[in-house]
Amino acid sequence: MVEISWEVAFETDSAKGSWRIVKPANLKLIKLDIKDVKSVKPAYFAIPGDLYEEQNVASRFHPCGGSIGVFLAGNDNVQRSVEEIFYYDYNVNQNHYGGKPHWNHETRLNDGQKIRRIKNVTYHHIPDSPWIRIMVKDSEGKIIKEETVKRVPLGEVRRKQ
């Protein structure tokens, strides 16, 4: 049996949430039916512990805190992926989320040909906190990896080399 019940979870000083990495809505977007999933493997756990800007990915006003990804293979042997990405939004223009800074979460899906980014409705906006802890849990709910990312003042965001 293919293990597909890994979860991503987050916790801050005021909020927490979790969701399955591989779920029917994501599978549909990467053109894979659950009955055709041949393997699900951890791709990476890239949570460096600090906020960083990266060209074409994350700006200094909306830096990245890191990402977690899994590779999926179907009966067609096409490698697909689901990636959960966390950002901090300084909301410098104060034009959304009540003008307040906050954490963001989005999912990046790769069907082997096209990459889609979706802002998750439930946990796209996460209330402001000086830190966010990001975890991966196994099928029994045991934490297998975790890291805390600290919010830093705007001028201290690291540039990724």
Long-range contacts (C-beta under 8 A, 24 or more apart in sequence): 2-37, 2-38, 2-39, 2-40, 3-40, 3-139, 4-34, 4-37, 4-40, 5-138, 5-139, 6-40, 6-42, 6-70, 6-136, 6-137, 6-138, 6-139, 7-136, 7-137, 7-141, 8-68, 8-84, 8-134, 8-135, 8-136, 8-137, 9-134, 9-135, 9-136, 9-137, 9-143, 10-86, 10-103, 10-105, 10-123, 10-126, 10-132, 10-133, 10-134, 10-135, 11-132, 11-133, 11-135, 12-103, 12-126, 12-127, 12-129, 12-131, 12-132, 12-133, 13-129, 13-130, 13-131, 14-127, 14-129, 15-126, 15-127, 15-129, 17-122, 17-123, 17-126, 18-137, 19-120, 19-122, 19-123, 21-68, 21-70, 21-82, 21-84, 21-136, 22-70, 22-72, 22-82, 26-82, 26-107, 26-109, 27-72, 29-109, 29-111, 29-116, 29-118, 30-72, 30-80, 30-81, 30-82, 30-109, 30-110, 30-111, 30-112, 31-80, 31-111, 31-112, 32-72, 32-74, 32-80, 32-111, 33-74, 36-74, 36-75, 36-76, 37-72, 37-73, 37-74, 38-73, 38-74, 38-75, 38-77, 39-71, 39-72, 39-73, 40-70, 40-71, 40-72, 41-70, 41-71, 41-72, 42-69, 42-70, 42-71, 42-136, 43-69, 43-70, 43-71, 43-81, 43-83, 44-68, 44-69, 45-136, 45-145, 45-147, 47-86, 47-134, 47-147, 47-149, 48-147, 48-149, 49-147, 49-148, 49-149, 49-150, 50-149, 50-150, 50-152, 50-158, 51-88, 51-149, 51-150, 51-151, 51-152, 51-157, 51-158, 52-157, 52-158, 52-159, 52-160, 53-157, 53-158, 53-159, 53-160, 54-159, 54-160, 58-87, 60-154, 60-157, 61-89, 61-90, 61-92, 61-154, 62-87, 62-88, 62-89, 62-90, 62-104, 63-87, 63-88, 63-157, 63-158, 65-103, 65-132, 65-134, 65-149, 66-134, 66-147, 66-149, 67-108, 68-134, 68-136, 68-145, 78-111, 78-112, 79-112, 80-109, 80-110, 80-111, 80-112, 81-108, 81-109, 81-110, 82-107, 82-108, 82-109, 82-110, 83-107, 83-108, 83-109, 83-110, 86-132, 86-134, 86-149, 88-149, 88-151, 90-154, 92-154, 97-125, 100-128, 101-128, 102-126, 102-127, 102-128, 103-127, 103-128, 103-129, 103-132
